[in-house]
Amino acid sequence: MTSVAAGQGVPDGAGQAGQDDASQEKVSWHDPKRYAWMLGLVVPAIPFLIWWSYQGWEGTWAMHLAWWMAPIVVFGLIPLLDMIIGTDGENPPDELIEWLENDRYYRWILYLFLPIQYAGLVLACWMWSTYELNVWDRLGLAISVGVVAGIGINTAHELGHKKVEYERWLARVALAQTFYGHFFIEHNRGHHVRVATPEDPASSRVGESFYRFWPRTVSGSLRNAWELEKKRLARSNKGPWTLRNDVLSAWLMSVVLWGALIAAFGWGVLPMLLIQAFFGFSLLEVVNYLEHYGLLRQRTAQNGRYERPTARHSWNSNNVVTNVFLYHLQRHSDHHANPTRRYQALRDYEEAPQLPAGYASMILLAWIPPLWRKVMDKRLLDHYDGDITKANIHPPKREKVLARYGAKATAG
């Protein structure tokens, strides 16, 4: 009989699958992160932790740091814990994946993120409009809310790929806070088709800093989402200016949400809403930047089309702590191979290029382009056995990139 996490029974089908495998050996496995996934709910609860800190630390110097709690946790504490706890490359047995995906415990963790996220947003608006805060404290609160919103986009990403209609609707709800609902369309129907090609605005290139990538991906993703919806509606002889256009309906959700918050707390909360939205979707885009940096699908000799995406076209990381907080987003290769697979069942591939640290640490590097190039370009070269011409190179920087790495490429 198959053994799994304590207290969890295995349906007959899963047990039979274990008995029917080629070796006929018993499978003994449990999810080592099963209860650690609950830690992901700490992030949307951060506004409540800030409020609690204000009650206890009011009038002290520590209170000024408390407003910045979210970036301190995400970009300070989590990278430190990643270094201490390390990595976990264990995969669930193939015969248990279906059972693992059907365990509703994991789904409810995602579902709980959303009410906590929005309760925290309301609390933040109340604190913004009620407390006497200086500019530094207000900026810290807005950035903290933006961090929650950005990780909320990751929750929307996980839900938006699923076949269950209400989960796809919940994804749009999660995106409303950042006014980035068009991500739901472009990511699923655009990025997953064009990933690791020059045509994909969400795949970064060698020689392209994050600050050059940001305007290209933000504008390109919006433009692609609109074109995808325009073409979809045209097949039904409808124009794009309708609420059946998922871009417009997603933005309407944001208008309603922001309008309700402004009505409740006054126009004074608008600066906070703008700052948190900007930081939130920029956090998404810096993650996009590092997920496929420089990786390129080659064209096939038979028909000139791009090869199918494989594990070699996504940067992966097995750092435990960041994976727990981002619902295995770092196992990005399996996500592209199996977009509807639920986070708890995503697998690691040996052939996938590995980041030197978790996403939380790599985001900090991406914000400092010279450090990013120093750390990542040599890993990209190693991935392509020294041949930089196989990489996705930013066209305006192509000659400079080839001059820098071309000699090594030729020698290779």
C-alpha positions in Angstrom: 0.0 0.0 0.0 1.3 3.5 -0.9 2.4 5.6 2.0 2.0 9.4 2.0 1.8 12.3 4.4 0.6 11.4 7.8 -3.1 11.5 8.1 -3.7 11.4 4.4 -5.4 8.5 2.8 -4.6 7.5 -0.8 -7.5 6.8 -3.2 -7.6 3.3 -4.6 -6.5 4.5 -8.0 -3.3 6.0 -6.6 -2.5 2.8 -4.6 -3.2 0.7 -7.7 -0.9 2.9 -9.8 1.9 2.3 -7.3 1.4 -1.5 -7.5 1.3 -1.5 -11.2 4.6 0.3 -11.9 7.4 -1.5 -13.7 9.3 -2.5 -10.5 6.2 -3.5 -8.6 7.9 -2.0 -5.5 6.1 -0.2 -2.8 6.3 3.6 -2.9 6.9 5.5 0.4 6.7 9.2 0.0 5.3 12.3 1.6 5.4 16.0 0.7 8.2 17.4 2.9 6.7 20.9 2.4 3.1 20.0 2.9 2.6 22.2 6.0 5.3 24.7 5.0 3.1 25.9 2.2 0.9 27.6 4.8 3.8 30.1 5.3 2.8 31.6 1.9 -0.1 33.3 3.8 2.3 35.3 5.9 2.9 37.8 3.0 -0.8 38.9 2.5 -1.0 39.2 6.3 1.9 41.8 6.4 -0.5 44.9 6.6 -1.9 43.3 9.8 1.6 42.8 11.2 2.4 46.4 10.4 -0.8 47.6 12.2 0.1 45.3 15.2 3.6 46.8 15.2 2.2 50.3 15.2 0.2 49.5 18.3 3.3 48.3 20.2 6.1 50.5 18.7 4.3 53.8 18.3 6.7 56.7 19.0 9.9 54.5 18.7 12.4 54.3 15.8 11.4 50.7 15.1 8.0 52.0 13.9 9.6 53.7 11.0 11.1 50.4 9.8 7.8 48.5 10.4 6.1 50.4 7.5 8.7 48.7 5.3 8.1 45.3 6.7 7.2 43.6 3.4 10.4 44.4 1.5 12.4 43.7 4.6 10.9 40.2 4.8 10.9 39.4 1.1 14.3 40.9 0.1 16.1 40.4 3.4 14.7 37.6 5.6 13.8 35.2 2.8 17.2 35.3 1.0 18.9 34.8 4.3 16.7 31.8 5.1 17.3 30.5 1.6 21.0 30.4 2.3 20.5 28.7 5.7 18.0 26.1 4.7 19.3 25.4 1.2 17.7 23.6 -1.6 15.3 20.6 -2.2 15.3 18.9 -5.6 13.0 16.1 -4.6 10.2 15.3 -7.0 6.9 13.5 -6.3 6.7 10.0 -7.7 5.0 10.0 -11.1 2.4 7.6 -9.9 1.3 9.9 -7.1 1.1 13.2 -9.2 -2.6 12.8 -10.0 -3.5 12.1 -6.4 -1.3 15.0 -5.2 -3.0 17.4 -7.6 -6.5 16.3 -6.4 -5.6 17.0 -2.7 -7.8 20.1 -2.0 -5.8 21.1 1.0 -3.3 22.8 -1.4 -6.1 24.6 -3.3 -7.5 26.1 -0.1 -4.1 27.6 0.7 -4.4 29.6 -2.6 -8.0 30.5 -2.0 -7.2 31.8 1.5 -4.6 34.2 0.0 -7.2 36.3 -1.7 -9.4 37.3 1.3 -6.3 38.0 3.4 -4.8 40.1 0.5 -7.9 42.3 0.2 -8.5 42.6 3.9 -4.9 43.8 4.1 -5.5 46.3 1.3 -8.5 47.7 3.1 -6.6 47.9 6.4 -3.7 49.7 4.6 -6.1 52.2 3.1 -7.5 52.9 6.5 -4.0 53.3 8.1 -3.0 55.6 5.2 -6.1 57.8 5.7 -6.1 57.7 9.5 -2.6 57.8 10.9 -0.3 60.9 10.8 2.6 59.6 8.7 5.6 61.3 7.2 6.6 60.8 3.6 9.0 58.0 4.4 6.5 56.0 6.4 3.8 56.5 3.7 6.2 55.3 1.0 7.1 52.2 3.1 3.4 51.4 3.6 2.7 51.7 -0.2 5.7 49.6 -1.1 4.7 47.0 1.4 1.2 46.8 -0.1 2.9 46.6 -3.5 4.9 43.6 -2.5 1.8 41.9 -1.4 0.1 42.8 -4.7 3.1 41.5 -6.7 3.0 38.2 -4.9 -0.7 38.3 -5.4 0.0 38.3 -9.1 1.9 35.1 -8.6 -1.2 33.6 -6.9 -3.3 34.8 -9.9 -0.7 33.1 -12.2 -1.2 29.8 -10.4 -5.0 30.0 -10.5 -5.2 31.4 -14.0 -3.8 28.3 -15.6 -6.4 26.0 -14.2 -9.3 24.5 -16.1 -11.8 25.2 -13.3 -13.7 28.3 -14.3 -14.1 29.8 -10.8 -10.3 29.5 -10.2 -9.7 31.5 -13.4 -12.2 34.1 -12.1 -10.3 34.2 -8.8 -7.2 34.9 -10.8 -8.8 38.0 -12.2 -9.9 39.1 -8.8 -6.3 38.8 -7.6 -5.0 41.0 -10.5 -7.6 43.8 -9.9 -5.5 45.3 -7.1 -2.6 46.1 -9.5 -4.8 47.1 -12.6 -2.9 44.4 -14.4 -5.7 42.1 -15.5 -4.5 41.9 -19.1 -1.7 39.7 -17.7 -4.2 36.8 -17.5 -4.7 37.0 -21.3 -1.2 37.7 -22.6 0.5 35.2 -20.2 -1.7 32.2 -21.0 -2.2 32.7 -24.7 0.9 34.8 -25.6 3.9 34.1 -23.4 3.3 30.4 -23.3 3.3 30.3 -27.1 6.3 32.6 -27.7 8.4 31.9 -24.7 12.2 32.0 -25.2 11.9 33.7 -28.6 12.7 37.2 -29.8 8.9 37.8 -30.4 8.0 37.3 -26.7 8.0 40.6 -24.7 8.2 38.6 -21.5 11.5 36.8 -22.4 14.5 39.0 -21.6 17.7 39.0 -23.7 21.4 39.1 -23.3 22.6 42.7 -23.3 19.2 43.9 -22.0 19.2 45.3 -18.5 16.0 45.1 -16.5 15.5 48.8 -17.0 15.5 48.4 -20.8 13.3 45.2 -20.5 10.7 46.9 -18.3 9.2 49.3 -20.9 9.4 46.6 -23.6 7.6 44.0 -21.6 5.0 46.3 -20.1 4.0 47.8 -23.4 4.4 44.6 -25.4 2.3 42.6 -23.0 -0.5 45.1 -23.1 -0.4 45.4 -26.8 -0.4 41.6 -27.3 -3.2 41.1 -24.8 -5.4 43.6 -26.7 -4.5 42.0 -30.1 -5.3 38.5 -28.8 -8.7 39.6 -27.6 -9.4 41.6 -30.7 -8.7 38.5 -32.9 -10.8 36.3 -30.6 -13.8 38.6 -30.8 -13.4 39.1 -34.6 -14.0 35.4 -35.1 -17.5 36.0 -33.7 -17.9 39.2 -35.8 -17.6 41.4 -32.8 -15.4 44.5 -32.3 -13.0 44.9 -29.3 -15.0 47.7 -27.6 -17.2 45.4 -25.5 -17.2 44.0 -22.0 -16.8 40.6 -23.6 -13.3 41.8 -24.2 -11.5 40.2 -21.3 -9.0 43.1 -21.2 -11.7 45.7 -20.7 -13.7 43.5 -18.2 -10.5 43.0 -16.2 -9.8 46.7 -16.1 -13.4 47.3 -15.0 -12.9 45.1 -12.0 -9.9 47.4 -11.0 -12.0 50.5 -11.6 -14.7 49.2 -9.3 -12.2 48.1 -6.6 -10.3 51.4 -6.7 -13.5 53.4 -6.9 -14.9 51.6 -3.8 -11.7 52.3 -1.8 -11.6 56.0 -2.8 -15.3 56.3 -1.9 -14.6 54.7 1.5 -11.3 56.4 2.4 -11.2 59.5 0.2 -9.1 60.6 -2.7 -6.1 60.7 -0.3 -5.5 57.0 -0.8 -5.1 57.3 -4.6 -1.3 57.9 -4.3 -0.9 54.7 -2.3 -3.0 52.8 -4.8 -0.9 54.1 -7.7 2.5 53.3 -6.0 1.4 49.8 -4.9 0.1 49.0 -8.3 3.3 50.2 -10.0 5.6 48.3 -7.6 3.4 45.2 -7.7 3.4 44.7 -11.5 7.0 45.8 -11.7 7.8 42.9 -9.3 6.0 40.6 -11.7 8.1 41.9 -14.6 11.4 41.5 -12.8 10.5 37.9 -12.2 9.8 37.6 -15.9 13.2 39.1 -16.5 15.1 36.4 -14.6 12.9 33.4 -15.6 14.1 33.1 -19.3 17.1 35.5 -19.5 19.0 34.9 -22.7 17.5 31.5 -23.3 16.4 30.8 -26.9 14.5 28.1 -28.7 16.2 27.2 -31.9 14.5 27.0 -35.3 14.2 23.5 -36.7 15.8 22.6 -40.0 12.7 20.9 -41.3 10.2 23.8 -41.4 12.0 26.7 -39.8 9.6 26.8 -36.8 10.8 27.1 -33.3 11.5 23.9 -31.4 9.1 23.0 -28.7 9.8 24.5 -25.2 11.9 22.2 -23.1 13.5 22.3 -19.6 16.5 24.0 -21.2 14.4 27.2 -21.9 13.7 28.2 -18.2 15.9 29.1 -15.4 15.0 27.0 -12.3 15.8 27.1 -8.6 15.2 24.6 -5.8 15.7 27.1 -2.9 13.2 25.9 -0.4 12.0 29.1 1.3 11.4 31.1 -1.9 9.6 28.1 -3.4 7.3 27.9 -0.5 6.4 31.6 -0.6 6.0 31.6 -4.4 4.2 28.2 -4.7 6.9 26.5 -6.7 7.1 29.2 -9.3 10.9 28.5 -9.4 10.2 25.0 -10.9 9.4 27.0 -14.1 10.5 24.4 -16.7 7.8 21.9 -15.6 5.3 24.7 -15.5 5.9 25.5 -19.2 5.8 21.8 -20.0 2.6 21.3 -18.0 0.8 24.7 -17.5 -2.2 23.2 -15.8 -0.2 21.2 -13.3 -0.8 22.4 -9.7 2.1 23.9 -7.8 2.6 21.1 -5.3 3.2 18.5 -8.1 5.7 20.5 -10.2 9.0 18.7 -10.8 12.6 19.6 -11.1 14.6 18.7 -14.2 18.4 18.0 -14.2 18.8 19.5 -17.7 17.2 22.8 -16.7 19.7 25.7 -16.1 19.9 26.5 -12.5 20.0 30.0 -10.9 22.7 30.5 -8.3 20.1 31.6 -5.7 16.4 31.9 -5.2 14.2 34.4 -7.0 14.1 36.7 -3.9 17.9 37.1 -4.1 18.0 37.2 -7.9 15.6 40.1 -8.1 18.1 42.2 -6.1 20.8 41.3 -8.6 18.5 42.2 -11.6 18.0 45.7 -10.1 21.8 46.2 -10.3 22.7 45.4 -14.0 26.5 45.1 -13.7 26.2 42.5 -10.9 23.5 40.7 -12.9 25.7 40.4 -16.0 28.7 39.3 -13.9 26.7 36.5 -12.2 24.4 35.4 -15.1 26.2 35.9 -18.4 28.9 33.3 -17.6 26.2 30.8 -16.6 24.4 31.5 -19.8 27.6 30.9 -21.8 28.2 27.6 -19.9 24.6 26.6 -20.8 25.4 27.1 -24.5 28.9 25.5 -24.3 30.5 28.9 -24.9 28.5 29.7 -28.1 26.7 33.0 -27.3 25.2 33.0 -30.8 22.7 30.4 -29.6 21.4 32.8 -27.0 18.6 35.4 -27.3 20.5 38.6 -27.8 19.1 42.1 -27.6 19.4 43.4 -31.2 20.7 46.9 -30.3 23.5 45.3 -28.2 24.2 42.4 -30.5 27.6 43.6 -31.8 28.7 44.6 -28.3 27.7 41.2 -26.9 29.4 39.3 -29.7 32.5 41.4 -29.2 32.5 40.6 -25.5 31.8 36.9 -25.8 32.4 36.0 -29.4 36.0 35.0 -29.0 35.1 32.4 -26.4 32.2 31.3 -28.6 34.5 30.8 -31.6 37.0 28.9 -29.4 34.1 26.7 -28.2 
